[in-house]
Amino acid sequence: MIFKDHIVRIENIKTMQMLNNAKLDHQVIAMFMTCEGVPLQKEDVCAILEQYNSLGQHKVSHKKARALIQAKMNHFEDSELPCPTAY
């Protein structure tokens, strides 16, 4: 699956988690998601669930978090950057 060609929303991940918690096979989850318009393979479901579960296990220092937030805010305030929707 090419992720840049398809935006995976948090609702889709939550749906996969609920189906996984219901002990459905990952192949069945992949077929369900494909029917919903999210083309996935069994391996994609495994990878997405593992990666999502690993999020939040490592803490970032307050200083690093503040630097990331500041960098994001600087991006919004820069009027010289092109608008992504213009592409």
RODO-2510 file (C-alpha; in nm, 4 decimals, decimal comma):
residues 87
     n   res          X          Y          Z
     1     m     0,0000     0,0000     0,0000
     2     i     0,1286     0,3472    -0,0847
     3     f     0,0343     0,5667     0,2107
     4     k     0,0865     0,8930     0,0245
     5     d    -0,1917     0,7903    -0,2140
     6     h    -0,4401     0,7333     0,0647
     7     i    -0,5011     0,9240     0,3861
     8     v    -0,5638     0,6893     0,6790
     9     r    -0,7834     0,8701     0,9265
    10     i    -0,7887     0,7963     1,2980
    11     e    -1,1413     0,6573     1,2647
    12     n    -1,0067     0,3879     1,0328
    13     i    -0,7384     0,2914     1,2838
    14     k    -0,9932     0,2831     1,5657
    15     t    -1,2126     0,0562     1,3516
    16     m    -0,9190    -0,1775     1,2895
    17     q    -0,8439    -0,1827     1,6629
    18     m    -1,2045    -0,2700     1,7486
    19     l    -1,2080    -0,5512     1,4934
    20     n    -0,8710    -0,6751     1,6199
    21     n    -0,9971    -0,6687     1,9803
    22     a    -1,2949    -0,8772     1,8640
    23     k    -1,0341    -1,1406     1,7615
    24     l    -1,1017    -1,1126     1,3882
    25     d    -0,8260    -1,2364     1,1602
    26     h    -0,6179    -0,9599     1,0055
    27     q    -0,7088    -1,0884     0,6579
    28     v    -1,0774    -1,0329     0,7406
    29     i    -1,0001    -0,6843     0,8726
    30     a    -0,8087    -0,6069     0,5522
    31     m    -1,1019    -0,7215     0,3383
    32     f    -1,3455    -0,5162     0,5474
    33     m    -1,1313    -0,2049     0,5143
    34     t    -1,0917    -0,2619     0,1405
    35     c    -1,4711    -0,2783     0,1088
    36     e    -1,4856     0,0517     0,2971
    37     g    -1,2563     0,2137     0,0416
    38     v    -0,9253     0,1704     0,2263
    39     p    -0,7227    -0,0797     0,0204
    40     l    -0,5200    -0,2846     0,2690
    41     q    -0,3431    -0,6180     0,2799
    42     k    -0,3087    -0,8407     0,5855
    43     e     0,0493    -0,7204     0,6363
    44     d    -0,0642    -0,3566     0,6256
    45     v    -0,3181    -0,4191     0,9023
    46     c    -0,0513    -0,5861     1,1182
    47     a     0,1949    -0,3018     1,0615
    48     i    -0,0578    -0,0240     1,1257
    49     l    -0,1836    -0,1822     1,4477
    50     e     0,1690    -0,2475     1,5774
    51     q     0,2874     0,1040     1,4929
    52     y    -0,0202     0,2677     1,6441
    53     n     0,0152     0,0623     1,9633
    54     s     0,3805     0,1612     1,9959
    55     l     0,2926     0,5322     1,9853
    56     g     0,3028     0,6953     2,3233
    57     q     0,5362     0,4413     2,4803
    58     h     0,8320     0,6812     2,4768
    59     k     0,8068     1,0239     2,6342
    60     v     0,9586     1,3335     2,4753
    61     s     1,1163     1,5900     2,7021
    62     h     0,9252     1,9110     2,7662
    63     k     1,1983     2,1110     2,5923
    64     k     1,1782     1,9002     2,2745
    65     a     0,7986     1,9092     2,2722
    66     r     0,8016     2,2884     2,3036
    67     a     1,0539     2,3119     2,0155
    68     l     0,8308     2,0957     1,7939
    69     i     0,5249     2,3062     1,8748
    70     q     0,7185     2,6267     1,8078
    71     a     0,8415     2,4945     1,4720
    72     k     0,4827     2,4104     1,3776
    73     m     0,3624     2,7569     1,4792
    74     n     0,6433     2,9224     1,2802
    75     h     0,5243     2,7304     0,9748
    76     f     0,1719     2,8723     1,0113
    77     e     0,2977     3,2281     1,0537
    78     d     0,5243     3,2213     0,7457
    79     s     0,3304     3,3946     0,4678
    80     e     0,5963     3,3144     0,2073
    81     l     0,5316     2,9400     0,2137
    82     p     0,3075     2,8178    -0,0687
    83     c    -0,0380     2,6946     0,0169
    84     p    -0,0483     2,3118    -0,0174
    85     t    -0,4004     2,3235    -0,1617
    86     a    -0,2731     2,5327    -0,4520
    87     y    -0,0998     2,2282    -0,5986
***
